[in-house]
Amino acid sequence: MTLGPIQRGRGDPTMRTGRGIAERASRTPDGAVSVRFVETGGGVDVEAWGPGAAWVLDRAAAWCGAEDDDAGFDPPPGLVREIWRRKRGLRIPRTGLLTERLIPVIMEQKVTGNEARRAYRRLVTALAEPAPGPLRLTLPPEPERVAALPYYAFHPFGVERRRAEVLRQVCARTAWVDEAGSLRSDAAEERLATVQGIGPWTVAEVARTALGDADAVSVGDFHVPNIVAWALAREPRGSDERMLELLQPYRPHRGRVQLLLEQGGIRPPAFGPRMEPRVIDRI
């Protein structure tokens, strides 16, 4: 539950999850790494391979959410409290890898989940580099190679020029972006928000995983306001403003509540057709 949100769909070549196990390939400041997390009776066993192994092992507890402070989270009787009781293992991770998280999140802007996951798989495959170790995973895209691609090279992946330019801009400034991982979460989020093409939704999606921000709410999401409005007020549709109003009593754990509702399978009533996917590479 804690590491699962890092994975971009079941076909993500950079990550594999199963019952009690998560395997991930990443690019750390010290180099490439493959890492395996396995639940045990006494906690989590972690094993890593590659130049970045020591870097990840030093931060393994943070990746698993052990540094997530939920001591003040005491939801009132009701749905949120019940989901929290059933999913006490859910924690907010802190990977410290901002650019790595930004790449797939930018690809998810303003498109359906299936479109975004397919585009990310295509990008990873096109720039495929095997991760170190025996896990047979593929490394996430190297930012320098992404920045060097012309915008039209993203077209076959299903990514239009606007998102492609944001990706290229972020990856060209990867050192400046990743440096924010050493800042307080609010300062890091302010830095990300100064990048053209990165708004509140993108900042929240990155902050909740890379920065460990349990209060980060996905403002601007297509589904989340409806999920929150239905779960907390039995209103089938909600706006960002209504969502924030309903989540206000849960500060500084609003992002935690969002995750709990999503993990709890809360779904508002469906009205009308779903959002139609756009096949960018056929335009």
Protein Blocks (a to p, Z undefined) as FASTA:
>chain_A
ZZmmmpgcjklmkbccdehiacdddddfkbccdddddddfklcadddedjklmmmmmmmm
mmnopmpccklgccdedjklmmmmmmmmbccddehpaklmmmmmmmmgopafklmmmmmm
mmmmmmgccdedjkopacdddfklmmmpcfklmmmnopafklmmmmmmmmmmmmmmmmmm
mpcfklmmmmmmmpghiafklmmmmmmmmnopakbccehiaklmmmmmmmmnopabdcfk
lmmmmmmmmpcclmmmmmmmmmnopacddedjddddddfklZZ
